Amino acid sequence: MALFSKKAETKNETAVKAGTPSVSGGHDLSHILRHARITEKASQHMERSVYVFDVADRATKTEIRAAVRKLYSVIPAKVRIASVPAKTKRNSRTGKTGSTKGGKKAYVYLKKGETINL
């Protein structure tokens, strides 16, 4: 019964898959795309293979491109970002003013013939 004896160290090497590099440093990309923006204007864009998403405030074009590629299995041709400004609204019953939250939206352009099922 040796209390202080050295144990043989075993090397546990983790195998890294060669064909699958981590996208965006291994971040969880499901929080980048919040939801699809379904409006009349967005539905007109869908006919031309342009999809509109509400995205996280700090999302970049490369993160949005990687998230669309991962979640919908399509490769975007182009990504454009627009800021949505916060607006002040007045309550008609009480007369108090408040503000709606602003944010970001992303226009994701696909190649002709590619679609996303929303």
N, CA, C and O atoms as a GROMACS GRO file, in nm:
protein
  472
    1MET      N    1   0.083  -0.117   0.000
    1MET     CA    2   0.000   0.000   0.000
    1MET      C    3   0.088   0.124   0.000
    1MET      O    4   0.129   0.173   0.105
    2ALA      N    5   0.115   0.171  -0.116
    2ALA     CA    6   0.203   0.287  -0.129
    2ALA      C    7   0.118   0.411  -0.148
    2ALA      O    8   0.054   0.429  -0.252
    3LEU      N    9   0.117   0.496  -0.048
    3LEU     CA   10   0.036   0.617  -0.056
    3LEU      C   11   0.098   0.723  -0.145
    3LEU      O   12   0.027   0.797  -0.214
    4PHE      N   13   0.228   0.731  -0.144
    4PHE     CA   14   0.293   0.839  -0.215
    4PHE      C   15   0.368   0.792  -0.339
    4PHE      O   16   0.458   0.860  -0.386
    5SER      N   17   0.332   0.678  -0.390
    5SER     CA   18   0.401   0.628  -0.508
    5SER      C   19   0.350   0.699  -0.633
    5SER      O   20   0.235   0.743  -0.638
    6LYS      N   21   0.435   0.708  -0.731
    6LYS     CA   22   0.397   0.773  -0.856
    6LYS      C   23   0.320   0.676  -0.942
    6LYS      O   24   0.356   0.559  -0.956
    7LYS      N   25   0.213   0.726  -1.000
    7LYS     CA   26   0.136   0.644  -1.092
    7LYS      C   27   0.188   0.667  -1.233
    7LYS      O   28   0.238   0.774  -1.265
    8ALA      N   29   0.175   0.567  -1.313
    8ALA     CA   30   0.217   0.580  -1.452
    8ALA      C   31   0.123   0.676  -1.523
    8ALA      O   32   0.001   0.657  -1.523
    9GLU      N   33   0.179   0.779  -1.582
    9GLU     CA   34   0.097   0.879  -1.650
    9GLU      C   35   0.055   0.827  -1.786
    9GLU      O   36   0.137   0.778  -1.864
   10THR      N   37  -0.072   0.839  -1.813
   10THR     CA   38  -0.123   0.797  -1.943
   10THR      C   39  -0.154   0.920  -2.024
   10THR      O   40  -0.210   1.018  -1.974
   11LYS      N   41  -0.119   0.915  -2.148
   11LYS     CA   42  -0.144   1.029  -2.237
   11LYS      C   43  -0.277   1.009  -2.307
   11LYS      O   44  -0.297   0.912  -2.380
   12ASN      N   45  -0.367   1.102  -2.285
   12ASN     CA   46  -0.496   1.099  -2.353
   12ASN      C   47  -0.493   1.205  -2.462
   12ASN      O   48  -0.513   1.324  -2.435
   13GLU      N   49  -0.469   1.162  -2.582
   13GLU     CA   50  -0.463   1.256  -2.693
   13GLU      C   51  -0.602   1.266  -2.755
   13GLU      O   52  -0.665   1.166  -2.788
   14THR      N   53  -0.647   1.388  -2.771
   14THR     CA   54  -0.777   1.408  -2.834
   14THR      C   55  -0.756   1.420  -2.983
   14THR      O   56  -0.673   1.497  -3.031
   15ALA      N   57  -0.832   1.344  -3.055
   15ALA     CA   58  -0.822   1.344  -3.200
   15ALA      C   59  -0.905   1.458  -3.257
   15ALA      O   60  -1.023   1.472  -3.223
   16VAL      N   61  -0.845   1.538  -3.342
   16VAL     CA   62  -0.915   1.647  -3.407
   16VAL      C   63  -0.952   1.602  -3.547
   16VAL      O   64  -0.867   1.552  -3.622
   17LYS      N   65  -1.078   1.620  -3.581
   17LYS     CA   66  -1.121   1.581  -3.715
   17LYS      C   67  -1.058   1.676  -3.816
   17LYS      O   68  -1.064   1.798  -3.801
   18ALA      N   69  -0.998   1.620  -3.919
   18ALA     CA   70  -0.923   1.700  -4.014
   18ALA      C   71  -1.014   1.779  -4.108
   18ALA      O   72  -0.976   1.889  -4.149
   19GLY      N   73  -1.130   1.728  -4.141
   19GLY     CA   74  -1.213   1.792  -4.242
   19GLY      C   75  -1.307   1.898  -4.190
   19GLY      O   76  -1.372   1.965  -4.271
   20THR      N   77  -1.319   1.916  -4.058
   20THR     CA   78  -1.417   2.010  -4.006
   20THR      C   79  -1.352   2.115  -3.919
   20THR      O   80  -1.340   2.096  -3.798
   21PRO      N   81  -1.308   2.227  -3.977
   21PRO     CA   82  -1.253   2.334  -3.894
   21PRO      C   83  -1.365   2.405  -3.820
   21PRO      O   84  -1.478   2.412  -3.868
   22SER      N   85  -1.334   2.458  -3.703
   22SER     CA   86  -1.436   2.527  -3.626
   22SER      C   87  -1.466   2.661  -3.692
   22SER      O   88  -1.375   2.731  -3.737
   23VAL      N   89  -1.592   2.695  -3.698
   23VAL     CA   90  -1.635   2.818  -3.762
   23VAL      C   91  -1.641   2.928  -3.656
   23VAL      O   92  -1.698   2.908  -3.549
   24SER      N   93  -1.582   3.041  -3.685
   24SER     CA   94  -1.587   3.159  -3.600
   24SER      C   95  -1.532   3.130  -3.461
   24SER      O   96  -1.588   3.176  -3.361
   25GLY      N   97  -1.424   3.056  -3.454
   25GLY     CA   98  -1.358   3.032  -3.327
   25GLY      C   99  -1.435   2.942  -3.233
   25GLY      O  100  -1.408   2.944  -3.113
   26GLY      N  101  -1.529   2.864  -3.282
   26GLY     CA  102  -1.602   2.772  -3.198
   26GLY      C  103  -1.718   2.834  -3.124
   26GLY      O  104  -1.769   2.774  -3.029
   27HIS      N  105  -1.762   2.953  -3.163
   27HIS     CA  106  -1.875   3.017  -3.097
   27HIS      C  107  -2.005   2.949  -3.137
   27HIS      O  108  -2.013   2.886  -3.242
   28ASP      N  109  -2.106   2.961  -3.052
   28ASP     CA  110  -2.238   2.908  -3.082
   28ASP      C  111  -2.307   3.005  -3.177
   28ASP      O  112  -2.339   3.117  -3.138
   29LEU      N  113  -2.330   2.963  -3.300
   29LEU     CA  114  -2.383   3.053  -3.402
   29LEU      C  115  -2.535   3.061  -3.403
   29LEU      O  116  -2.592   3.137  -3.481
   30SER      N  117  -2.601   2.983  -3.318
   30SER     CA  118  -2.747   2.986  -3.319
   30SER      C  119  -2.802   3.115  -3.260
   30SER      O  120  -2.919   3.147  -3.282
   31HIS      N  121  -2.721   3.190  -3.186
   31HIS     CA  122  -2.768   3.316  -3.127
   31HIS      C  123  -2.744   3.435  -3.218
   31HIS      O  124  -2.787   3.546  -3.187
   32ILE      N  125  -2.677   3.415  -3.330
   32ILE     CA  126  -2.651   3.524  -3.423
   32ILE      C  127  -2.779   3.561  -3.496
   32ILE      O  128  -2.816   3.678  -3.500
   33LEU      N  129  -2.846   3.462  -3.555
   33LEU     CA  130  -2.973   3.487  -3.624
   33LEU      C  131  -3.086   3.474  -3.524
   33LEU      O  132  -3.111   3.365  -3.472
   34ARG      N  133  -3.154   3.583  -3.495
   34ARG     CA  134  -3.263   3.576  -3.397
   34ARG      C  135  -3.387   3.513  -3.458
   34ARG      O  136  -3.437   3.413  -3.408
   35HIS      N  137  -3.437   3.571  -3.566
   35HIS     CA  138  -3.551   3.514  -3.638
   35HIS      C  139  -3.561   3.581  -3.774
   35HIS      O  140  -3.502   3.687  -3.797
   36ALA      N  141  -3.636   3.518  -3.863
   36ALA     CA  142  -3.657   3.575  -3.996
   36ALA      C  143  -3.752   3.693  -3.984
   36ALA      O  144  -3.847   3.690  -3.905
   37ARG      N  145  -3.727   3.795  -4.062
   37ARG     CA  146  -3.810   3.915  -4.060
   37ARG      C  147  -3.915   3.898  -4.169
   37ARG      O  148  -3.884   3.910  -4.288
   38ILE      N  149  -4.039   3.871  -4.129
   38ILE     CA  150  -4.147   3.845  -4.225
   38ILE      C  151  -4.231   3.971  -4.237
   38ILE      O  152  -4.315   3.999  -4.151
   39THR      N  153  -4.209   4.045  -4.343
   39THR     CA  154  -4.287   4.165  -4.373
   39THR      C  155  -4.324   4.159  -4.521
   39THR      O  156  -4.283   4.069  -4.593
   40GLU      N  157  -4.403   4.255  -4.564
   40GLU     CA  158  -4.442   4.258  -4.705
   40GLU      C  159  -4.320   4.283  -4.794
   40GLU      O  160  -4.305   4.221  -4.899
   41LYS      N  161  -4.234   4.372  -4.750
   41LYS     CA  162  -4.113   4.401  -4.827
   41LYS      C  163  -4.019   4.280  -4.829
   41LYS      O  164  -3.959   4.250  -4.932
   42ALA      N  165  -4.008   4.211  -4.716
   42ALA     CA  166  -3.920   4.094  -4.709
   42ALA      C  167  -3.972   3.980  -4.796
   42ALA      O  168  -3.894   3.906  -4.855
   43SER      N  169  -4.105   3.966  -4.804
   43SER     CA  170  -4.160   3.860  -4.889
   43SER      C  171  -4.139   3.891  -5.037
   43SER      O  172  -4.126   3.799  -5.118
   44GLN      N  173  -4.134   4.018  -5.074
   44GLN     CA  174  -4.101   4.053  -5.212
   44GLN      C  175  -3.954   4.023  -5.241
   44GLN      O  176  -3.919   3.983  -5.352
   45HIS      N  177  -3.868   4.042  -5.142
   45HIS     CA  178  -3.727   4.009  -5.158
   45HIS      C  179  -3.706   3.858  -5.173
   45HIS      O  180  -3.614   3.815  -5.243
   46MET      N  181  -3.789   3.778  -5.106
   46MET     CA  182  -3.773   3.632  -5.112
   46MET      C  183  -3.790   3.578  -5.254
   46MET      O  184  -3.733   3.475  -5.288
   47GLU      N  185  -3.869   3.647  -5.335
   47GLU     CA  186  -3.888   3.604  -5.474
   47GLU      C  187  -3.759   3.618  -5.554
   47GLU      O  188  -3.741   3.552  -5.656
   48ARG      N  189  -3.669   3.706  -5.507
   48ARG     CA  190  -3.541   3.729  -5.575
   48ARG      C  191  -3.424   3.666  -5.499
   48ARG      O  192  -3.309   3.706  -5.517
   49SER      N  193  -3.452   3.566  -5.414
   49SER     CA  194  -3.352   3.493  -5.336
   49SER      C  195  -3.275   3.583  -5.240
   49SER      O  196  -3.154   3.567  -5.222
   50VAL      N  197  -3.346   3.679  -5.180
   50VAL     CA  198  -3.288   3.763  -5.076
   50VAL      C  199  -3.372   3.743  -4.951
   50VAL      O  200  -3.494   3.763  -4.954
   51TYR      N  201  -3.308   3.703  -4.842
   51TYR     CA  202  -3.379   3.675  -4.717
   51TYR      C  203  -3.335   3.774  -4.611
   51TYR      O  204  -3.218   3.812  -4.604
   52VAL      N  205  -3.431   3.818  -4.529
   52VAL     CA  206  -3.405   3.920  -4.428
   52VAL      C  207  -3.419   3.856  -4.290
   52VAL      O  208  -3.518   3.789  -4.261
   53PHE      N  209  -3.318   3.878  -4.205
   53PHE     CA  210  -3.316   3.824  -4.070
   53PHE      C  211  -3.290   3.935  -3.970
   53PHE      O  212  -3.215   4.029  -3.998
   54ASP      N  213  -3.353   3.926  -3.852
   54ASP     CA  214  -3.313   4.008  -3.739
   54ASP      C  215  -3.194   3.938  -3.676
   54ASP      O  216  -3.199   3.818  -3.648
   55VAL      N  217  -3.086   4.012  -3.653
   55VAL     CA  218  -2.964   3.952  -3.602
   55VAL      C  219  -2.923   4.019  -3.472
   55VAL      O  220  -2.979   4.123  -3.434
   56ALA      N  221  -2.827   3.960  -3.404
   56ALA     CA  222  -2.776   4.016  -3.279
   56ALA      C  223  -2.710   4.151  -3.306
   56ALA      O  224  -2.660   4.176  -3.415
   57ASP      N  225  -2.710   4.237  -3.204
   57ASP     CA  226  -2.659   4.373  -3.221
   57ASP      C  227  -2.510   4.376  -3.255
   57ASP      O  228  -2.466   4.466  -3.326
   58ARG      N  229  -2.434   4.281  -3.206
   58ARG     CA  230  -2.290   4.280  -3.230
   58ARG      C  231  -2.248   4.182  -3.339
   58ARG      O  232  -2.130   4.152  -3.353
   59ALA      N  233  -2.342   4.132  -3.417
   59ALA     CA  234  -2.311   4.034  -3.521
   59ALA      C  235  -2.239   4.101  -3.637
   59ALA      O  236  -2.270   4.214  -3.674
   60THR      N  237  -2.143   4.031  -3.694
   60THR     CA  238  -2.070   4.080  -3.810
   60THR      C  239  -2.114   4.002  -3.934
   60THR      O  240  -2.185   3.902  -3.924
   61LYS      N  241  -2.070   4.050  -4.049
   61LYS     CA  242  -2.108   3.983  -4.174
   61LYS      C  243  -2.054   3.841  -4.181
   61LYS      O  244  -2.123   3.750  -4.228
   62THR      N  245  -1.932   3.821  -4.135
   62THR     CA  246  -1.874   3.686  -4.141
   62THR      C  247  -1.946   3.591  -4.046
   62THR      O  248  -1.964   3.474  -4.080
   63GLU      N  249  -1.988   3.638  -3.930
   63GLU     CA  250  -2.063   3.553  -3.837
   63GLU      C  251  -2.201   3.519  -3.893
   63GLU      O  252  -2.248   3.407  -3.878
   64ILE      N  253  -2.265   3.616  -3.959
   64ILE     CA  254  -2.397   3.592  -4.019
   64ILE      C  255  -2.384   3.491  -4.133
   64ILE      O  256  -2.466   3.400  -4.146
   65ARG      N  257  -2.280   3.508  -4.215
   65ARG     CA  258  -2.257   3.415  -4.326
   65ARG      C  259  -2.235   3.273  -4.274
   65ARG      O  260  -2.288   3.177  -4.329
   66ALA      N  261  -2.156   3.259  -4.168
   66ALA     CA  262  -2.129   3.127  -4.110
   66ALA      C  263  -2.254   3.067  -4.046
   66ALA      O  264  -2.275   2.946  -4.054
   67ALA      N  265  -2.337   3.150  -3.983
   67ALA     CA  266  -2.459   3.100  -3.919
   67ALA      C  267  -2.560   3.051  -4.023
   67ALA      O  268  -2.624   2.948  -4.002
   68VAL      N  269  -2.574   3.124  -4.133
   68VAL     CA  270  -2.666   3.081  -4.240
   68VAL      C  271  -2.615   2.952  -4.302
   68VAL      O  272  -2.694   2.862  -4.333
   69ARG      N  273  -2.485   2.943  -4.322
   69ARG     CA  274  -2.427   2.822  -4.380
   69ARG      C  275  -2.451   2.702  -4.288
   69ARG      O  276  -2.481   2.593  -4.337
   70LYS      N  277  -2.438   2.721  -4.158
   70LYS     CA  278  -2.453   2.611  -4.063
   70LYS      C  279  -2.599   2.572  -4.043
   70LYS      O  280  -2.632   2.454  -4.044
   71LEU      N  281  -2.688   2.670  -4.024
   71LEU     CA  282  -2.826   2.641  -3.989
   71LEU      C  283  -2.913   2.602  -4.108
   71LEU      O  284  -3.003   2.520  -4.094
   72TYR      N  285  -2.886   2.660  -4.226
   72TYR     CA  286  -2.972   2.635  -4.341
   72TYR      C  287  -2.903   2.558  -4.454
   72TYR      O  288  -2.967   2.526  -4.554
   73SER      N  289  -2.776   2.528  -4.440
   73SER     CA  290  -2.699   2.449  -4.538
   73SER      C  291  -2.698   2.511  -4.677
   73SER      O  292  -2.706   2.439  -4.776
   74VAL      N  293  -2.689   2.643  -4.683
   74VAL     CA  294  -2.672   2.713  -4.810
   74VAL      C  295  -2.557   2.811  -4.793
   74VAL      O  296  -2.528   2.856  -4.682
   75ILE      N  297  -2.491   2.844  -4.903
   75ILE     CA  298  -2.379   2.936  -4.898
   75ILE      C  299  -2.426   3.072  -4.951
   75ILE      O  300  -2.461   3.082  -5.068
   76PRO      N  301  -2.426   3.176  -4.868
   76PRO     CA  302  -2.470   3.308  -4.913
   76PRO      C  303  -2.371   3.368  -5.012
   76PRO      O  304  -2.250   3.356  -4.995
   77ALA      N  305  -2.425   3.432  -5.115
   77ALA     CA  306  -2.340   3.502  -5.211
   77ALA      C  307  -2.296   3.637  -5.156
   77ALA      O  308  -2.185   3.682  -5.182
   78LYS      N  309  -2.384   3.701  -5.079
   78LYS     CA  310  -2.354   3.834  -5.027
   78LYS      C  311  -2.438   3.857  -4.902
   78LYS      O  312  -2.549   3.805  -4.891
   79VAL      N  313  -2.385   3.934  -4.808
   79VAL     CA  314  -2.457   3.970  -4.686
   79VAL      C  315  -2.447   4.120  -4.668
   79VAL      O  316  -2.338   4.177  -4.674
   80ARG      N  317  -2.560   4.184  -4.646
   80ARG     CA  318  -2.563   4.328  -4.617
   80ARG      C  319  -2.631   4.348  -4.483
   80ARG      O  320  -2.725   4.276  -4.449
   81ILE      N  321  -2.585   4.447  -4.407
   81ILE     CA  322  -2.638   4.474  -4.274
   81ILE      C  323  -2.694   4.615  -4.270
   81ILE      O  324  -2.635   4.708  -4.324
   82ALA      N  325  -2.810   4.630  -4.205
   82ALA     CA  326  -2.871   4.762  -4.185
   82ALA      C  327  -2.910   4.777  -4.039
   82ALA      O  328  -2.955   4.682  -3.975
   83SER      N  329  -2.891   4.897  -3.987
   83SER     CA  330  -2.930   4.926  -3.849
   83SER      C  331  -3.077   4.964  -3.846
   83SER      O  332  -3.124   5.038  -3.932
   84VAL      N  333  -3.149   4.914  -3.747
   84VAL     CA  334  -3.289   4.950  -3.727
   84VAL      C  335  -3.292   5.047  -3.609
   84VAL      O  336  -3.258   5.009  -3.497
   85PRO      N  337  -3.332   5.172  -3.631
   85PRO     CA  338  -3.327   5.270  -3.522
   85PRO      C  339  -3.438   5.247  -3.421
   85PRO      O  340  -3.545   5.196  -3.454
   86ALA      N  341  -3.412   5.287  -3.297
   86ALA     CA  342  -3.515   5.283  -3.193
   86ALA      C  343  -3.614   5.396  -3.219
   86ALA      O  344  -3.575   5.504  -3.265
   87LYS      N  345  -3.740   5.372  -3.189
   87LYS     CA  346  -3.843   5.474  -3.213
   87LYS      C  347  -3.914   5.507  -3.083
   87LYS      O  348  -3.926   5.422  -2.994
   88THR      N  349  -3.960   5.630  -3.073
   88THR     CA  350  -4.040   5.667  -2.956
   88THR      C  351  -4.187   5.650  -2.991
   88THR      O  352  -4.232   5.692  -3.097
   89LYS      N  353  -4.259   5.588  -2.901
   89LYS     CA  354  -4.402   5.564  -2.920
   89LYS      C  355  -4.477   5.626  -2.803
   89LYS      O  356  -4.427   5.632  -2.691
   90ARG      N  357  -4.600   5.671  -2.831
   90ARG     CA  358  -4.683   5.730  -2.727
   90ARG      C  359  -4.801   5.640  -2.701
   90ARG      O  360  -4.866   5.594  -2.795
   91ASN      N  361  -4.830   5.615  -2.576
   91ASN     CA  362  -4.945   5.536  -2.538
   91ASN      C  363  -5.069   5.625  -2.549
   91ASN      O  364  -5.074   5.731  -2.487
   92SER      N  365  -5.167   5.583  -2.626
   92SER     CA  366  -5.284   5.668  -2.650
   92SER      C  367  -5.374   5.679  -2.526
   92SER      O  368  -5.446   5.778  -2.511
   93ARG      N  369  -5.369   5.580  -2.439
   93ARG     CA  370  -5.455   5.584  -2.320
   93ARG      C  371  -5.396   5.671  -2.210
   93ARG      O  372  -5.466   5.754  -2.152
   94THR      N  373  -5.268   5.652  -2.180
   94THR     CA  374  -5.207   5.727  -2.070
   94THR      C  375  -5.132   5.851  -2.116
   94THR      O  376  -5.109   5.942  -2.036
   95GLY      N  377  -5.094   5.856  -2.241
   95GLY     CA  378  -5.019   5.970  -2.292
   95GLY      C  379  -4.870   5.963  -2.266
   95GLY      O  380  -4.796   6.054  -2.305
   96LYS      N  381  -4.824   5.858  -2.200
   96LYS     CA  382  -4.682   5.845  -2.170
   96LYS      C  383  -4.607   5.801  -2.295
   96LYS      O  384  -4.660   5.729  -2.379
   97THR      N  385  -4.483   5.843  -2.304
   97THR     CA  386  -4.400   5.804  -2.417
   97THR      C  387  -4.301   5.698  -2.372
   97THR      O  388  -4.251   5.700  -2.260
   98GLY      N  389  -4.275   5.608  -2.461
   98GLY     CA  390  -4.177   5.503  -2.438
   98GLY      C  391  -4.098   5.484  -2.566
   98GLY      O  392  -4.119   5.556  -2.663
   99SER      N  393  -4.010   5.388  -2.566
   99SER     CA  394  -3.931   5.366  -2.686
   99SER      C  395  -3.929   5.218  -2.720
   99SER      O  396  -3.929   5.132  -2.632
  100THR      N  397  -3.926   5.191  -2.849
  100THR     CA  398  -3.911   5.054  -2.896
  100THR      C  399  -3.762   5.027  -2.913
  100THR      O  400  -3.683   5.118  -2.935
  101LYS      N  401  -3.726   4.902  -2.904
  101LYS     CA  402  -3.586   4.866  -2.913
  101LYS      C  403  -3.542   4.865  -3.059
  101LYS      O  404  -3.614   4.815  -3.145
  102GLY      N  405  -3.427   4.919  -3.086
  102GLY     CA  406  -3.370   4.913  -3.219
  102GLY      C  407  -3.298   4.781  -3.237
  102GLY      O  408  -3.320   4.687  -3.161
  103GLY      N  409  -3.212   4.773  -3.335
  103GLY     CA  410  -3.137   4.650  -3.356
  103GLY      C  411  -3.069   4.650  -3.491
  103GLY      O  412  -3.036   4.755  -3.546
  104LYS      N  413  -3.049   4.531  -3.543
  104LYS     CA  414  -2.985   4.512  -3.672
  104LYS      C  415  -3.065   4.413  -3.753
  104LYS      O  416  -3.126   4.320  -3.699
  105LYS      N  417  -3.065   4.433  -3.883
  105LYS     CA  418  -3.121   4.333  -3.973
  105LYS      C  419  -3.019   4.304  -4.081
  105LYS      O  420  -2.938   4.390  -4.117
  106ALA      N  421  -3.024   4.184  -4.133
  106ALA     CA  422  -2.928   4.141  -4.233
  106ALA      C  423  -3.002   4.093  -4.357
  106ALA      O  424  -3.097   4.016  -4.348
  107TYR      N  425  -2.957   4.140  -4.472
  107TYR     CA  426  -3.007   4.092  -4.601
  107TYR      C  427  -2.908   3.987  -4.650
  107TYR      O  428  -2.790   4.016  -4.671
  108VAL      N  429  -2.957   3.863  -4.667
  108VAL     CA  430  -2.874   3.752  -4.710
  108VAL      C  431  -2.910   3.719  -4.854
  108VAL      O  432  -3.023   3.677  -4.881
  109TYR      N  433  -2.816   3.737  -4.945
  109TYR     CA  434  -2.836   3.712  -5.087
  109TYR      C  435  -2.787   3.571  -5.120
  109TYR      O  436  -2.675   3.534  -5.084
  110LEU      N  437  -2.872   3.494  -5.188
  110LEU     CA  438  -2.835   3.359  -5.231
  110LEU      C  439  -2.819   3.355  -5.382
  110LEU      O  440  -2.862   3.447  -5.452
  111LYS      N  441  -2.759   3.249  -5.431
  111LYS     CA  442  -2.747   3.230  -5.575
  111LYS      C  443  -2.884   3.196  -5.632
  111LYS      O  444  -2.972   3.152  -5.559
  112LYS      N  445  -2.901   3.216  -5.762
  112LYS     CA  446  -3.029   3.186  -5.825
  112LYS      C  447  -3.059   3.038  -5.812
  112LYS      O  448  -2.973   2.953  -5.835
  113GLY      N  449  -3.184   3.008  -5.776
  113GLY     CA  450  -3.226   2.870  -5.761
  113GLY      C  451  -3.217   2.816  -5.620
  113GLY      O  452  -3.282   2.717  -5.588
  114GLU      N  453  -3.137   2.879  -5.533
  114GLU     CA  454  -3.126   2.834  -5.395
  114GLU      C  455  -3.235   2.899  -5.311
  114GLU      O  456  -3.267   3.016  -5.330
  115THR      N  457  -3.291   2.823  -5.218
  115THR     CA  458  -3.397   2.875  -5.132
  115THR      C  459  -3.372   2.832  -4.989
  115THR      O  460  -3.296   2.738  -4.962
  116ILE      N  461  -3.436   2.903  -4.896
  116ILE     CA  462  -3.436   2.869  -4.755
  116ILE      C  463  -3.580   2.847  -4.714
  116ILE      O  464  -3.665   2.931  -4.742
  117ASN      N  465  -3.609   2.736  -4.648
  117ASN     CA  466  -3.744   2.711  -4.598
  117ASN      C  467  -3.758   2.774  -4.460
  117ASN      O  468  -3.695   2.729  -4.364
  118LEU      N  469  -3.840   2.878  -4.452
  118LEU     CA  470  -3.856   2.948  -4.324
  118LEU      C  471  -3.976   2.898  -4.249
  118LEU      O  472  -4.005   2.946  -4.140
   0.00000   0.00000   0.00000
